[in-house]
Amino acid sequence: MQPTINAIERHGRWLAMLPKILIAALLILAILDMLVGVLLRYVVVAITDALDLPTVNFFWVEEVGEFALAWLTALGAAVAIIERTHFALGFLLYLLPARAARALERLNHLLIAGFGALAAAYGWKLCMLNAGLASPGLQIDLAWLYASSVAAGGLMVIYGLGVAAGLIERREAATLGGP
């Protein structure tokens, strides 16, 4: 039995929401990590010093923040393509006829897809170069840090090509084009 179009659309929407859910989770993690870092640095250190207790190692806090920020930034940049929240100068589009404006927008998204492919390719090289090296605090393979550019680059390719091919609807379609 073949799945219906509604079931495919539902799964597609859920799949499209995964990067956004991951970004929200990473944002919460980064905020909590910063709060823990402040608590450990200014409260726990003061208590351990006052009571002459052994110091608490909190160097892992910075690494958690670094990993979260790398993934948050990379995935956020990819999702911003599909959400049309990247900064853009669209004054030229308003001077062009609607057909030329759409062609220029598609060319722009092809260039974005090309940039995503470059980011993914060089990110992969960085992953391979740093595989086996561990972060000092958490002892996590540094390839995971650079894998953020591979994931984001892949999403940029998918989203850029999807918009360029017309498979992903433009949010600003009504405002594009001139007379």
Biotite code that builds the C-alpha atoms (Angstrom):
import biotite.structure as struc

atoms = struc.array([
    struc.Atom([0.000, 0.000, 0.000], chain_id="A", res_id=1, res_name="MET", atom_name="CA", element="C"),
    struc.Atom([1.433, 3.371, -1.027], chain_id="A", res_id=2, res_name="GLN", atom_name="CA", element="C"),
    struc.Atom([1.419, 6.221, 1.455], chain_id="A", res_id=3, res_name="PRO", atom_name="CA", element="C"),
    struc.Atom([-0.966, 9.052, 0.731], chain_id="A", res_id=4, res_name="THR", atom_name="CA", element="C"),
    struc.Atom([0.215, 12.530, -0.195], chain_id="A", res_id=5, res_name="ILE", atom_name="CA", element="C"),
    struc.Atom([-0.994, 13.851, 3.176], chain_id="A", res_id=6, res_name="ASN", atom_name="CA", element="C"),
    struc.Atom([1.163, 11.318, 5.031], chain_id="A", res_id=7, res_name="ALA", atom_name="CA", element="C"),
    struc.Atom([4.203, 12.240, 2.933], chain_id="A", res_id=8, res_name="ILE", atom_name="CA", element="C"),
    struc.Atom([3.581, 15.960, 3.535], chain_id="A", res_id=9, res_name="GLU", atom_name="CA", element="C"),
    struc.Atom([3.183, 15.335, 7.268], chain_id="A", res_id=10, res_name="ARG", atom_name="CA", element="C"),
    struc.Atom([6.476, 13.434, 7.436], chain_id="A", res_id=11, res_name="HIS", atom_name="CA", element="C"),
    struc.Atom([8.151, 16.091, 5.288], chain_id="A", res_id=12, res_name="GLY", atom_name="CA", element="C"),
    struc.Atom([6.979, 18.864, 7.617], chain_id="A", res_id=13, res_name="ARG", atom_name="CA", element="C"),
    struc.Atom([8.206, 16.898, 10.632], chain_id="A", res_id=14, res_name="TRP", atom_name="CA", element="C"),
    struc.Atom([11.562, 16.331, 8.947], chain_id="A", res_id=15, res_name="LEU", atom_name="CA", element="C"),
    struc.Atom([11.801, 20.050, 8.130], chain_id="A", res_id=16, res_name="ALA", atom_name="CA", element="C"),
    struc.Atom([11.130, 20.883, 11.797], chain_id="A", res_id=17, res_name="MET", atom_name="CA", element="C"),
    struc.Atom([14.046, 18.771, 13.092], chain_id="A", res_id=18, res_name="LEU", atom_name="CA", element="C"),
    struc.Atom([16.751, 21.427, 12.530], chain_id="A", res_id=19, res_name="PRO", atom_name="CA", element="C"),
    struc.Atom([14.549, 24.034, 14.228], chain_id="A", res_id=20, res_name="LYS", atom_name="CA", element="C"),
    struc.Atom([13.953, 21.735, 17.199], chain_id="A", res_id=21, res_name="ILE", atom_name="CA", element="C"),
    struc.Atom([17.681, 21.036, 17.418], chain_id="A", res_id=22, res_name="LEU", atom_name="CA", element="C"),
    struc.Atom([18.423, 24.779, 17.329], chain_id="A", res_id=23, res_name="ILE", atom_name="CA", element="C"),
    struc.Atom([15.953, 25.398, 20.158], chain_id="A", res_id=24, res_name="ALA", atom_name="CA", element="C"),
    struc.Atom([17.508, 22.595, 22.220], chain_id="A", res_id=25, res_name="ALA", atom_name="CA", element="C"),
    struc.Atom([21.012, 23.948, 21.567], chain_id="A", res_id=26, res_name="LEU", atom_name="CA", element="C"),
    struc.Atom([19.922, 27.431, 22.593], chain_id="A", res_id=27, res_name="LEU", atom_name="CA", element="C"),
    struc.Atom([18.517, 26.104, 25.864], chain_id="A", res_id=28, res_name="ILE", atom_name="CA", element="C"),
    struc.Atom([21.709, 24.090, 26.418], chain_id="A", res_id=29, res_name="LEU", atom_name="CA", element="C"),
    struc.Atom([23.887, 27.161, 25.788], chain_id="A", res_id=30, res_name="ALA", atom_name="CA", element="C"),
    struc.Atom([21.864, 29.307, 28.195], chain_id="A", res_id=31, res_name="ILE", atom_name="CA", element="C"),
    struc.Atom([21.923, 26.644, 30.904], chain_id="A", res_id=32, res_name="LEU", atom_name="CA", element="C"),
    struc.Atom([25.636, 26.121, 30.315], chain_id="A", res_id=33, res_name="ASP", atom_name="CA", element="C"),
    struc.Atom([26.315, 29.828, 30.811], chain_id="A", res_id=34, res_name="MET", atom_name="CA", element="C"),
    struc.Atom([24.266, 29.848, 34.012], chain_id="A", res_id=35, res_name="LEU", atom_name="CA", element="C"),
    struc.Atom([26.148, 26.828, 35.340], chain_id="A", res_id=36, res_name="VAL", atom_name="CA", element="C"),
    struc.Atom([29.437, 28.491, 34.414], chain_id="A", res_id=37, res_name="GLY", atom_name="CA", element="C"),
    struc.Atom([28.552, 31.655, 36.315], chain_id="A", res_id=38, res_name="VAL", atom_name="CA", element="C"),
    struc.Atom([27.334, 29.636, 39.307], chain_id="A", res_id=39, res_name="LEU", atom_name="CA", element="C"),
    struc.Atom([30.495, 27.524, 39.391], chain_id="A", res_id=40, res_name="LEU", atom_name="CA", element="C"),
    struc.Atom([32.859, 30.427, 38.852], chain_id="A", res_id=41, res_name="ARG", atom_name="CA", element="C"),
    struc.Atom([31.413, 32.954, 41.273], chain_id="A", res_id=42, res_name="TYR", atom_name="CA", element="C"),
    struc.Atom([29.534, 30.904, 43.852], chain_id="A", res_id=43, res_name="VAL", atom_name="CA", element="C"),
    struc.Atom([31.123, 27.471, 44.107], chain_id="A", res_id=44, res_name="VAL", atom_name="CA", element="C"),
    struc.Atom([34.696, 28.783, 43.870], chain_id="A", res_id=45, res_name="VAL", atom_name="CA", element="C"),
    struc.Atom([33.967, 31.306, 46.631], chain_id="A", res_id=46, res_name="ALA", atom_name="CA", element="C"),
    struc.Atom([32.481, 28.575, 48.820], chain_id="A", res_id=47, res_name="ILE", atom_name="CA", element="C"),
    struc.Atom([35.356, 26.137, 48.236], chain_id="A", res_id=48, res_name="THR", atom_name="CA", element="C"),
    struc.Atom([37.881, 28.898, 48.968], chain_id="A", res_id=49, res_name="ASP", atom_name="CA", element="C"),
    struc.Atom([36.070, 29.989, 52.129], chain_id="A", res_id=50, res_name="ALA", atom_name="CA", element="C"),
    struc.Atom([35.748, 26.437, 53.460], chain_id="A", res_id=51, res_name="LEU", atom_name="CA", element="C"),
    struc.Atom([39.211, 25.370, 52.252], chain_id="A", res_id=52, res_name="ASP", atom_name="CA", element="C"),
    struc.Atom([37.738, 22.558, 50.130], chain_id="A", res_id=53, res_name="LEU", atom_name="CA", element="C"),
    struc.Atom([39.290, 21.095, 46.972], chain_id="A", res_id=54, res_name="PRO", atom_name="CA", element="C"),
    struc.Atom([38.641, 23.223, 43.893], chain_id="A", res_id=55, res_name="THR", atom_name="CA", element="C"),
    struc.Atom([35.952, 22.300, 41.424], chain_id="A", res_id=56, res_name="VAL", atom_name="CA", element="C"),
    struc.Atom([37.027, 21.722, 37.826], chain_id="A", res_id=57, res_name="ASN", atom_name="CA", element="C"),
    struc.Atom([34.677, 23.687, 35.579], chain_id="A", res_id=58, res_name="PHE", atom_name="CA", element="C"),
    struc.Atom([36.728, 23.960, 32.390], chain_id="A", res_id=59, res_name="PHE", atom_name="CA", element="C"),
    struc.Atom([34.228, 21.688, 30.670], chain_id="A", res_id=60, res_name="TRP", atom_name="CA", element="C"),
    struc.Atom([31.671, 24.524, 30.772], chain_id="A", res_id=61, res_name="VAL", atom_name="CA", element="C"),
    struc.Atom([33.528, 26.526, 28.135], chain_id="A", res_id=62, res_name="GLU", atom_name="CA", element="C"),
    struc.Atom([33.805, 23.517, 25.840], chain_id="A", res_id=63, res_name="GLU", atom_name="CA", element="C"),
    struc.Atom([30.102, 22.744, 26.096], chain_id="A", res_id=64, res_name="VAL", atom_name="CA", element="C"),
    struc.Atom([29.425, 26.367, 25.190], chain_id="A", res_id=65, res_name="GLY", atom_name="CA", element="C"),
    struc.Atom([31.870, 26.228, 22.285], chain_id="A", res_id=66, res_name="GLU", atom_name="CA", element="C"),
    struc.Atom([30.320, 23.083, 20.824], chain_id="A", res_id=67, res_name="PHE", atom_name="CA", element="C"),
    struc.Atom([26.780, 24.404, 21.334], chain_id="A", res_id=68, res_name="ALA", atom_name="CA", element="C"),
    struc.Atom([27.614, 27.761, 19.781], chain_id="A", res_id=69, res_name="LEU", atom_name="CA", element="C"),
    struc.Atom([29.282, 26.176, 16.742], chain_id="A", res_id=70, res_name="ALA", atom_name="CA", element="C"),
    struc.Atom([26.307, 23.925, 16.048], chain_id="A", res_id=71, res_name="TRP", atom_name="CA", element="C"),
    struc.Atom([23.777, 26.655, 16.870], chain_id="A", res_id=72, res_name="LEU", atom_name="CA", element="C"),
    struc.Atom([25.399, 29.148, 14.510], chain_id="A", res_id=73, res_name="THR", atom_name="CA", element="C"),
    struc.Atom([25.874, 26.714, 11.651], chain_id="A", res_id=74, res_name="ALA", atom_name="CA", element="C"),
    struc.Atom([22.381, 25.220, 11.796], chain_id="A", res_id=75, res_name="LEU", atom_name="CA", element="C"),
    struc.Atom([20.857, 28.652, 12.357], chain_id="A", res_id=76, res_name="GLY", atom_name="CA", element="C"),
    struc.Atom([22.512, 29.949, 9.193], chain_id="A", res_id=77, res_name="ALA", atom_name="CA", element="C"),
    struc.Atom([21.089, 27.041, 7.218], chain_id="A", res_id=78, res_name="ALA", atom_name="CA", element="C"),
    struc.Atom([17.579, 27.419, 8.613], chain_id="A", res_id=79, res_name="VAL", atom_name="CA", element="C"),
    struc.Atom([17.702, 31.182, 7.986], chain_id="A", res_id=80, res_name="ALA", atom_name="CA", element="C"),
    struc.Atom([17.913, 30.423, 4.265], chain_id="A", res_id=81, res_name="ILE", atom_name="CA", element="C"),
    struc.Atom([14.561, 28.692, 4.234], chain_id="A", res_id=82, res_name="ILE", atom_name="CA", element="C"),
    struc.Atom([13.013, 31.186, 6.642], chain_id="A", res_id=83, res_name="GLU", atom_name="CA", element="C"),
    struc.Atom([14.310, 34.161, 4.593], chain_id="A", res_id=84, res_name="ARG", atom_name="CA", element="C"),
    struc.Atom([15.784, 35.823, 7.662], chain_id="A", res_id=85, res_name="THR", atom_name="CA", element="C"),
    struc.Atom([19.278, 36.420, 6.286], chain_id="A", res_id=86, res_name="HIS", atom_name="CA", element="C"),
    struc.Atom([20.182, 40.024, 5.621], chain_id="A", res_id=87, res_name="PHE", atom_name="CA", element="C"),
    struc.Atom([19.627, 40.852, 1.970], chain_id="A", res_id=88, res_name="ALA", atom_name="CA", element="C"),
    struc.Atom([19.612, 43.955, -0.167], chain_id="A", res_id=89, res_name="LEU", atom_name="CA", element="C"),
    struc.Atom([16.543, 43.582, -2.311], chain_id="A", res_id=90, res_name="GLY", atom_name="CA", element="C"),
    struc.Atom([16.321, 47.066, -3.798], chain_id="A", res_id=91, res_name="PHE", atom_name="CA", element="C"),
    struc.Atom([17.369, 45.784, -7.233], chain_id="A", res_id=92, res_name="LEU", atom_name="CA", element="C"),
    struc.Atom([14.606, 43.193, -7.242], chain_id="A", res_id=93, res_name="LEU", atom_name="CA", element="C"),
    struc.Atom([11.932, 45.885, -6.970], chain_id="A", res_id=94, res_name="TYR", atom_name="CA", element="C"),
    struc.Atom([13.253, 47.616, -10.083], chain_id="A", res_id=95, res_name="LEU", atom_name="CA", element="C"),
    struc.Atom([13.074, 44.471, -12.217], chain_id="A", res_id=96, res_name="LEU", atom_name="CA", element="C"),
    struc.Atom([10.047, 42.829, -13.781], chain_id="A", res_id=97, res_name="PRO", atom_name="CA", element="C"),
    struc.Atom([8.640, 39.935, -11.737], chain_id="A", res_id=98, res_name="ALA", atom_name="CA", element="C"),
    struc.Atom([10.103, 37.258, -14.035], chain_id="A", res_id=99, res_name="ARG", atom_name="CA", element="C"),
    struc.Atom([13.620, 38.738, -13.918], chain_id="A", res_id=100, res_name="ALA", atom_name="CA", element="C"),
    struc.Atom([13.377, 39.174, -10.131], chain_id="A", res_id=101, res_name="ALA", atom_name="CA", element="C"),
    struc.Atom([12.491, 35.490, -9.711], chain_id="A", res_id=102, res_name="ARG", atom_name="CA", element="C"),
    struc.Atom([15.381, 34.479, -11.984], chain_id="A", res_id=103, res_name="ALA", atom_name="CA", element="C"),
    struc.Atom([17.788, 36.607, -9.951], chain_id="A", res_id=104, res_name="LEU", atom_name="CA", element="C"),
    struc.Atom([16.468, 35.114, -6.712], chain_id="A", res_id=105, res_name="GLU", atom_name="CA", element="C"),
    struc.Atom([16.956, 31.603, -8.091], chain_id="A", res_id=106, res_name="ARG", atom_name="CA", element="C"),
    struc.Atom([20.503, 32.456, -9.162], chain_id="A", res_id=107, res_name="LEU", atom_name="CA", element="C"),
    struc.Atom([21.152, 33.796, -5.662], chain_id="A", res_id=108, res_name="ASN", atom_name="CA", element="C"),
    struc.Atom([19.955, 30.528, -4.124], chain_id="A", res_id=109, res_name="HIS", atom_name="CA", element="C"),
    struc.Atom([22.110, 28.519, -6.519], chain_id="A", res_id=110, res_name="LEU", atom_name="CA", element="C"),
    struc.Atom([25.087, 30.526, -5.278], chain_id="A", res_id=111, res_name="LEU", atom_name="CA", element="C"),
    struc.Atom([23.991, 29.831, -1.689], chain_id="A", res_id=112, res_name="ILE", atom_name="CA", element="C"),
    struc.Atom([23.850, 26.112, -2.497], chain_id="A", res_id=113, res_name="ALA", atom_name="CA", element="C"),
    struc.Atom([27.355, 26.340, -3.960], chain_id="A", res_id=114, res_name="GLY", atom_name="CA", element="C"),
    struc.Atom([28.619, 28.031, -0.805], chain_id="A", res_id=115, res_name="PHE", atom_name="CA", element="C"),
    struc.Atom([26.962, 25.288, 1.260], chain_id="A", res_id=116, res_name="GLY", atom_name="CA", element="C"),
    struc.Atom([28.725, 22.646, -0.807], chain_id="A", res_id=117, res_name="ALA", atom_name="CA", element="C"),
    struc.Atom([32.072, 24.364, -0.205], chain_id="A", res_id=118, res_name="LEU", atom_name="CA", element="C"),
    struc.Atom([31.375, 24.649, 3.525], chain_id="A", res_id=119, res_name="ALA", atom_name="CA", element="C"),
    struc.Atom([30.454, 20.963, 3.699], chain_id="A", res_id=120, res_name="ALA", atom_name="CA", element="C"),
    struc.Atom([33.499, 19.858, 1.690], chain_id="A", res_id=121, res_name="ALA", atom_name="CA", element="C"),
    struc.Atom([35.999, 21.881, 3.702], chain_id="A", res_id=122, res_name="TYR", atom_name="CA", element="C"),
    struc.Atom([34.199, 21.019, 6.924], chain_id="A", res_id=123, res_name="GLY", atom_name="CA", element="C"),
    struc.Atom([34.617, 17.349, 6.041], chain_id="A", res_id=124, res_name="TRP", atom_name="CA", element="C"),
    struc.Atom([38.351, 17.896, 5.494], chain_id="A", res_id=125, res_name="LYS", atom_name="CA", element="C"),
    struc.Atom([38.574, 19.572, 8.900], chain_id="A", res_id=126, res_name="LEU", atom_name="CA", element="C"),
    struc.Atom([36.676, 16.660, 10.458], chain_id="A", res_id=127, res_name="CYS", atom_name="CA", element="C"),
    struc.Atom([39.119, 14.163, 8.979], chain_id="A", res_id=128, res_name="MET", atom_name="CA", element="C"),
    struc.Atom([42.120, 16.297, 9.954], chain_id="A", res_id=129, res_name="LEU", atom_name="CA", element="C"),
    struc.Atom([40.965, 16.607, 13.576], chain_id="A", res_id=130, res_name="ASN", atom_name="CA", element="C"),
    struc.Atom([39.539, 13.101, 13.999], chain_id="A", res_id=131, res_name="ALA", atom_name="CA", element="C"),
    struc.Atom([41.243, 11.441, 16.904], chain_id="A", res_id=132, res_name="GLY", atom_name="CA", element="C"),
    struc.Atom([42.108, 14.716, 18.635], chain_id="A", res_id=133, res_name="LEU", atom_name="CA", element="C"),
    struc.Atom([40.202, 15.187, 21.873], chain_id="A", res_id=134, res_name="ALA", atom_name="CA", element="C"),
    struc.Atom([39.022, 18.392, 23.473], chain_id="A", res_id=135, res_name="SER", atom_name="CA", element="C"),
    struc.Atom([40.989, 19.080, 26.667], chain_id="A", res_id=136, res_name="PRO", atom_name="CA", element="C"),
    struc.Atom([38.073, 19.342, 29.104], chain_id="A", res_id=137, res_name="GLY", atom_name="CA", element="C"),
    struc.Atom([35.453, 16.911, 27.851], chain_id="A", res_id=138, res_name="LEU", atom_name="CA", element="C"),
    struc.Atom([37.695, 14.549, 25.883], chain_id="A", res_id=139, res_name="GLN", atom_name="CA", element="C"),
    struc.Atom([35.249, 14.655, 22.956], chain_id="A", res_id=140, res_name="ILE", atom_name="CA", element="C"),
    struc.Atom([36.591, 14.039, 19.462], chain_id="A", res_id=141, res_name="ASP", atom_name="CA", element="C"),
    struc.Atom([37.131, 17.444, 17.829], chain_id="A", res_id=142, res_name="LEU", atom_name="CA", element="C"),
    struc.Atom([35.652, 16.120, 14.595], chain_id="A", res_id=143, res_name="ALA", atom_name="CA", element="C"),
    struc.Atom([32.243, 16.666, 16.233], chain_id="A", res_id=144, res_name="TRP", atom_name="CA", element="C"),
    struc.Atom([32.969, 20.375, 16.473], chain_id="A", res_id=145, res_name="LEU", atom_name="CA", element="C"),
    struc.Atom([33.760, 20.667, 12.763], chain_id="A", res_id=146, res_name="TYR", atom_name="CA", element="C"),
    struc.Atom([30.909, 18.370, 11.768], chain_id="A", res_id=147, res_name="ALA", atom_name="CA", element="C"),
    struc.Atom([28.635, 21.355, 12.350], chain_id="A", res_id=148, res_name="SER", atom_name="CA", element="C"),
    struc.Atom([29.868, 22.899, 9.098], chain_id="A", res_id=149, res_name="SER", atom_name="CA", element="C"),
    struc.Atom([29.261, 19.643, 7.253], chain_id="A", res_id=150, res_name="VAL", atom_name="CA", element="C"),
    struc.Atom([25.676, 19.401, 8.530], chain_id="A", res_id=151, res_name="ALA", atom_name="CA", element="C"),
    struc.Atom([24.961, 23.078, 7.901], chain_id="A", res_id=152, res_name="ALA", atom_name="CA", element="C"),
    struc.Atom([26.577, 23.000, 4.470], chain_id="A", res_id=153, res_name="GLY", atom_name="CA", element="C"),
    struc.Atom([24.463, 20.005, 3.502], chain_id="A", res_id=154, res_name="GLY", atom_name="CA", element="C"),
    struc.Atom([21.305, 21.773, 4.663], chain_id="A", res_id=155, res_name="LEU", atom_name="CA", element="C"),
    struc.Atom([22.330, 24.910, 2.754], chain_id="A", res_id=156, res_name="MET", atom_name="CA", element="C"),
    struc.Atom([22.667, 22.843, -0.407], chain_id="A", res_id=157, res_name="VAL", atom_name="CA", element="C"),
    struc.Atom([19.255, 21.227, 0.113], chain_id="A", res_id=158, res_name="ILE", atom_name="CA", element="C"),
    struc.Atom([17.504, 24.478, 0.998], chain_id="A", res_id=159, res_name="TYR", atom_name="CA", element="C"),
    struc.Atom([19.264, 26.543, -1.675], chain_id="A", res_id=160, res_name="GLY", atom_name="CA", element="C"),
    struc.Atom([18.504, 24.055, -4.432], chain_id="A", res_id=161, res_name="LEU", atom_name="CA", element="C"),
    struc.Atom([14.943, 23.629, -3.159], chain_id="A", res_id=162, res_name="GLY", atom_name="CA", element="C"),
    struc.Atom([14.267, 27.361, -3.391], chain_id="A", res_id=163, res_name="VAL", atom_name="CA", element="C"),
    struc.Atom([16.084, 27.677, -6.740], chain_id="A", res_id=164, res_name="ALA", atom_name="CA", element="C"),
    struc.Atom([14.085, 24.820, -8.235], chain_id="A", res_id=165, res_name="ALA", atom_name="CA", element="C"),
    struc.Atom([10.817, 26.216, -6.936], chain_id="A", res_id=166, res_name="GLY", atom_name="CA", element="C"),
    struc.Atom([10.204, 23.215, -4.684], chain_id="A", res_id=167, res_name="LEU", atom_name="CA", element="C"),
    struc.Atom([10.201, 25.427, -1.607], chain_id="A", res_id=168, res_name="ILE", atom_name="CA", element="C"),
    struc.Atom([7.743, 28.307, -1.748], chain_id="A", res_id=169, res_name="GLU", atom_name="CA", element="C"),
    struc.Atom([9.007, 31.844, -1.485], chain_id="A", res_id=170, res_name="ARG", atom_name="CA", element="C"),
    struc.Atom([7.582, 33.803, 1.433], chain_id="A", res_id=171, res_name="ARG", atom_name="CA", element="C"),
    struc.Atom([8.084, 37.137, -0.329], chain_id="A", res_id=172, res_name="GLU", atom_name="CA", element="C"),
    struc.Atom([6.680, 36.085, -3.713], chain_id="A", res_id=173, res_name="ALA", atom_name="CA", element="C"),
    struc.Atom([3.981, 38.774, -3.640], chain_id="A", res_id=174, res_name="ALA", atom_name="CA", element="C"),
    struc.Atom([6.493, 41.612, -3.167], chain_id="A", res_id=175, res_name="THR", atom_name="CA", element="C"),
    struc.Atom([8.965, 40.578, -5.889], chain_id="A", res_id=176, res_name="LEU", atom_name="CA", element="C"),
    struc.Atom([9.086, 42.303, -9.217], chain_id="A", res_id=177, res_name="GLY", atom_name="CA", element="C"),
    struc.Atom([8.164, 45.661, -10.548], chain_id="A", res_id=178, res_name="GLY", atom_name="CA", element="C"),
    struc.Atom([5.605, 46.887, -13.080], chain_id="A", res_id=179, res_name="PRO", atom_name="CA", element="C"),
])
